[in-house]
Amino acid sequence: MWTYQGKAIKIGRSWTDANGVQHPFQWNRWSEEEKVAMGLVWNQSLQPIPFDNRFYWSAGNPKALEDTTSTDEDSNTITTKGLKSNAIAQTKNTARSLLQPTDWFIVREQETGEATPSDVLNYRAAVRNASGTIEDAINACTTLDAFKTLYDTPVDAEGIPTGNAPINDWPEVL
């Protein structure tokens, strides 16, 4: 990150030097020599540490795997959903959205007696089975590292995907 007199200079924002000269927001287009000539200093230690916000609040600050409870100043219990609860809720929502387009077959069968096609019944059973398998895999995780592996897509020796990540292993949509 570039700094001027110890202050971080943000890319895409103008900045003013000690002489009151305002430099344009495109300053980052300058060559390294031009930046140094204007008094800018590169400070590697100020570079943000990358992190995956699916699993961390900030670098080195992981989200809780399990639900946590706390009490507020009025003695109310507050439950914060953990990664596992949120992932299970998302799995249920995905299953619901995959089943919804075929719900009308089931309603029609209940109302008219006309049989639901077997491919629709097989698909719906596969969605429910996949949902159960995904939820079981989520519940089996006891560490954040184990949970994170659910999001890893399997690949072959050349890095080509060979299937779906366990968290997203749903049947092909009808």
Summary of the structure (lengths in Angstrom):
residues: 174
radius of gyration: 26.3
end to end distance: 49.8
largest distance: 84.6
contacts: 382
relative contact order: 0.10
helix: 43%
strand: 16%
